[in-house]
Amino acid sequence: MNVFADGSYADHMKKDRWLMPWAMSADEIPESDYFKTKGGGALWCGSQEDVYPPRTAGQMFGGCNTWEQNDFDAYLYIPGQRRVRKAPEIGFYDSPGTGSDGLRTADQRFLWAITGGEEWYEFDELKKGEYYAPYNSYKMAQPGVTFDDLARPGHINPEYKRYELHRLWVVEGRTRPQFRHLSPHRSVYSDEDTWAALSADMYDAQDNMWRVSESYNINFYDHKLNYFWGDAHMDIISGRYACVNSFYNIGIKDGNGPPVFNKDPGWSYQTPAGLRKHGVR
């Protein structure tokens, strides 16, 4: 959902399909140059399909990062055109994140994803300290929770969030002189126990804090995995925020539910030919 300053919101639904070739054996990866040899082989692959609202339903993109390049080799299917196009702007730096109403940059996904052909930031020496951070936010994952329950002016309803004192690693970066980014100074706070990013800060050109992100992680005990249930990217100046990787218990359209971690989502969704096959008008 994208939440406005008064607490009202616009909701949307997408299907995310992720594959992690870096964690797979060679036998599990299809015999295809696209996945095995291009750029040294696929590192991770992702596809996203718009389900709701109707004006964007059917739009789909897919592609992979490779071992030799951070560039996301992405392709976009546009229903109105019935064509698959190379999409160089998806997943890079400060281009607008999909479905975020401009409230999230592409590299804010997972609170700070390294993207593009060359890293734009120089990083300070790692720091470790104790910070209060979102943790074990199981209340927001319970059945029956709705966006009406969660959406509040400026931030997610605190009744559904939980914070704990944890040891976190702080990664702080500033843009290199030859690059320009909406946020020249950024930091991310990663949990020492899980390596998950739990919160992040973005500063504007005057080095004033501008955007704050939180990831509401929980343990999926049946998979021995710590993973986000929701997130929020908050513009503290405008009071608006976007929730992107979020809230699998909300919106029962199309059988929505918790993430499925142990099922092949389909390699073809990551390729141009596959997008032509799966795309619908």
N, C-alpha and C positions, 0 to 999 in steps of 0.2 A: 504494500500500500504506500501511497504518497500522501502525507498528511500536511494540511494547510495550517496557517498560524492560529486559526480559531479552533483547531481540533477536528474539523471535518476532513474527509479523506476520499481519495479515489483508489479503488482496489483493482488489481489485475492478477491474472493467473498465467503462469508459464510452466512448461515441462522442461526440466533440465536433465540432460543425459550426459553422464561423465564416465570417462574411461581413463585408467591410469596404467599405460603400458610400462612405465618405469617399475611397477610392482609386479609385472607379469613375466612368465617364462616365454621363451621364443615360440613355443608350441601354441600358446594362447593367443598370439597376435596373428592376424590374417596374413597370408602370403601376398603382400601387396607392396609395391615400391612406396606408395603413399605412407604406409605405416612403418615399414622396416628399413628403408634406405634413405628416403628423402630427408635431408638435413641431419643425417646420422640416426634417423629413426624417430618415431613419435615418442615424446616424453609424457604428455597428457593431452587428452582430447575432450572437447566439450561441444554440446549442441543445445540450443534453446529454441523452443517452439511456443509461440503466442497462442493461448487458448481463449482468453477473455481479456478485454472487452471485444465486441464484434468487429470494431473498426480495424483492429490489428490481428484478428484471429487468422491463423494459417501462416503468418510470417515466421521464418525459421532460419537460423544460421547454424553452421557447424564448422569445425576445423581443429587443428592440432598445433601445439608447440612442439619443437623438436629439441634434441640434445644440443644442437649446435647454434640454435637461434631462439631468442625470446619472442620474436615476431610470431603472432598468432596467425597461422595460415588459414584464414577464415573465408567462408563463402556464404552468401545471403540469398535466400529464396523469398521473392516478393510476390504474393498471390495475384495482385492486380496485373502484374506484368507476365506472370507465369515464366519467369526466367531466374536462373541462378547467376549471380554476379560475384566477382571477387570483391571482398569487403575489407580493404586495408585499414579502415578506421575502427574496426571492432576490436576492442580489447587493448587499446594503446593509450597510455599516459593520461592526459586530461581531456580526452574526447568524452562527450556525455555518455554515462552508463545507460545501457538499455533499460527502458521502463522506469527511469528514475525522475522524469520531469526536470532534468538538468541538476538534480540535487546530489548527484554522485558522479565522480569521474570514473572512467573505465578502470583505472588502477587503484580505486578505493575498494574494489571487490576483495573480499577476505581481508579488509582493512588496509592492506597495502600490497597489491600484487606487483611484482617486477614484470614489466611489459616492454614491448618494442624491440627495436634492433640494437639499441645501445642504452645503457643505464644513464639516466639524466642526473642522478644524484651522487654527491660525495657523502660518505657516511662517517659519523663520529665513532669514536671508540665505544664498543658495547658497554652498557652499564647494567647493573643488576641491583634491584631494591625491592622493598616491600610496599605494595600498593593495594588499595581496595579496588577490586575489579569485578565485573559481572561473572557469576559462577553458579552452577547448579540451579538454573532458573526453571525448575521443573513445573512451577505453577502455571507458566504461560503455555506449557505443552499439554495441559490436561484437557480432556474432551469437553466440548461445550464452550470453550473460549472463542470469542468473536472479535473482529476488528473494532466493534463498538466498545468492547471491554478494554482494548489495548490503546486505542488512539486517544491521545490527550494533547492539548496545545504545548508545543515545544519538545515533547519527549514521550516515550512509551509510559503508560500507566505504571508508576513505581510499585503498585501493589502486586504486580506480576513479575517483578525483577528481584534478584537477590545478589548481594555483593559480599565478597569474602576477601580477607587479607591474604595475599599470595606473594610469593617471590616471582618477580617478572623481569625479563630481559627487555631493555629499552633500546630500540633501534632508531636512531635519529639521523636525518639526512637533510642536506641543503643542495639546491640545484647548482650544477656546474655552470660556469660563466657563459658557455656557448648555448645554453638551453633556456627556454622560458616555460614555466608551468604555472597553472592557476595558484598552486601552493608552493612557493619557493622553499618552505621549511616545514618538515613533517616529522612525526614520531609515531612509533607503534610499540605497544606493550604486549609481549608474548609470554605466555605462561611457561614457567620452568618445567612443570610436570608433563605437559601435553604438547608443548611447542605451538599451541593454538594462539593466534592473535586475539586478544580480548577487548582491547580498546585502542584508539588511535586519535591523533590530533593533527589538524591541518591549519597552517597559518597563512595569512594573506601577504600581499606585497609589502605592507608596512610592518610585518612580523607581529600582527595581532591575531590572537586565536580566532578562528573563523568557523571551522567545522569539527565536530567531535563524533566519532563513530564508536559503537559498542557491538559486540558479538555475544549473544546469549547462548552459551554452550552448555550441553548436558552430556552425561554418559549414556551411551547406548549399550547397556550391559550385555545384550544378546549378541553383540558383535565385538565386544571389548574395544569400543571406539568412543573417543570424545569428539563431538561434532556440534555445529551450531544448530539451534532450533529457530532462531530468528536473529535479526540484526537491525540496527538503526543508524542512519547517517544524518546527523542533525546540523543544520545551519543555524548557529546561535545568534546570528544577526537578524535574519528574516523570521525565525521561529518555525520554519518549515523543515520537514525531514522525510527521508525515503527509507523504506524497509524492502530489501531486495532478496536476500537469501533467507526466506522467512516463512514460518508459521504454517507447517504442513497439516495442522489439525483444523485449519480454517478453510472454508470454501469446499463443500463436498461435491462440487461439480466434477464429473469425470473420475470419480472414485479417489479423490485426493486423500492422502494419508502420509504416515511417516516415510522417510526415504527408504528405498530398497537398495541395500548395499551389496547383495550377493547375487544379482541377476544381470546378465549381459544386456545393456540397453540398446545394442545394435550398432555395429561399427559403421554401417552405411550412412548413418545420420551425420557423420563427420566428413563426408566426401561430397564433391559437387554432383556426381552421378546419383548418389543416394538422396540428396536434397531434391533433385528433379523427380525421383521416384516417389518420395514420401510427400512432397508438397501438394497441397490442395488449394483450389481457388476459394 
